[in-house]
Amino acid sequence: MTMKIPRAFIGWDVLVVDDERDSLEVAARMLKIAGATVTTADNGKAGLEKAQTQQPPFKFILCDLSMPEMDGWELLYLLRQNQGTTTVPVIALTAHAMTGDRERGIAAGFQNYITKPLDPLKFIPQLISHLSEIPEYKALLTHPI
């Protein structure tokens, strides 16, 4: 069976921050197939440094919640304090999806979240769905498969 990945992120610079190598590799590989230029970081501190120095800013950031050195919650908080990254959508990646986690994450400022392990068949469609909730991004997500 051949899998068709929507080429929705052509020309987009994206940051993936995750300390789990498998999740980082799956996310990066799928995003590249979808057309994105992907930068990775294996902890929140490195992710923050990359996000703060990226010009123009990343189109969106995927961020694990549980990481060493700096978790995803602190990373999001610090991104929101920086003028250059305050409006960059951040989507949480979590293996610990419990009732109320989505609401808690959105209240904290995450655009949405995706549960791990990442499903290669659903990952890009989930991202497209989450990002199309942002009016200025919806128009950018019209690339055909």
N, C-alpha and C positions, 0 to 999 in steps of 0.2 A: 504494500500500500504506500503510495506517495503522498506526502503531506504538503499541502499548499499553505505557505506562510504569507499573510498579507504584507506587502512591502510598504507599510504605513509610515515608516520612520526614516525615509530617505532624506539624507542631509541633516539629520538630527544628531546632536552630541548628547550622549546620555551617560550618567554615572551610576554604577552598580556597586554598592557597599555591602559586603557580606563576608563573615569569617569562615563560612563553610565552603570549602573549595568546590564541591559538586554543584551547589546552588549558584555560586558565582559563575562557574563555567557554563551551566545550562542557560542562565539568564543572558550572559554575554553572547553566547553562540546564537541563541534565538533572536536577540536584538540585532545582531549583525546580519542574519538572514533577512530580517525585516528592514534592512537598509541603514540602520543606525551606526554611527561611529561611537564605540563603547570605550569608556575609561573605567577601570576597576580599582577598588581599594578593599583590603581585607580587614579593616577595622574603622571605627567611627572617626578617630583622630586623623587618620590618613585621608578618609573621605572628606572631612571638613576642609583640610588643606587643599585638596584638589578642587573642591567646589568653590572655595574662596579665590582661587587663582585662575579659574577658567574664564576666558573672555572670548566671545560673548558667553553668558552663563549657560550651563547645561539646560537642555529643553525640559528634562525631568530627571529625578533621582529615584532609584530603587534602593531601599535601605532595610537591612535586617534590624530587628529590634534588639536581639540579644547578642552582643559582641563584646570582646575584651577592649580595654583601654577607654572606649567611649561607646555607650549603647546608642541605639537608634533614637531613643527619646531625647537624649542630650544633644545628639547631632541635629535633630530637627529644631530643637530650641535654639541652638547656636546659629543655625542657618537663618532662622527667622529674625535674629538680632542683627544680621549683616545686611546692609543695604543692597549689595549685589546679588544676594540669594533669597531675599525675603519673599519673593513671589514665585520662585521655582517650585513646581509641584513635586511633592515627595510622596512616594507610594511605599508603604511598609511591606516588608516580607517577614512572615512569621510562621514558625512551626507550632505556635501555642495559641491557636485560634479558639477562643472561648466565647461564650455568650457575653455580649457587651463590649468585646474587644474592638470591634469596628467603630462603635459609637465613641469609645474612649479615645481611639486613635484619631478620628475625625475631629473630636473636640480639642485634641492637642495640636491639630494643624496638618495631619496627614491627609492627602487627597483621598486615599482609600488604602486597602491592604489586600495582599495576595498570600494565600496560605502555601506553605511548603509541606512536602516536597513539590517543586514546580512541575506541572504537567506540560510537557512540550506542545501538546495539541491545544491546550487552553490558554497558555501563558500570553501570547501576543493578543488574541482576542480579548482577554481580560484587561490588558493594558489599554487597548483601544477603547474599550467600554468605559474604563475609569477616566481616561483622559478626555473622552468626548463629553464628559459632564462639565468641562470647563469651556464656556462659550468660544473663547478665542482659539482654542485648540481643536474644537469640533470641525471647523472649516479646513484645518490643516490635515485632517485624518481622512481625506477622501481619495487617497491613492488606491487604484485598483489592485487586485491580486496579481 
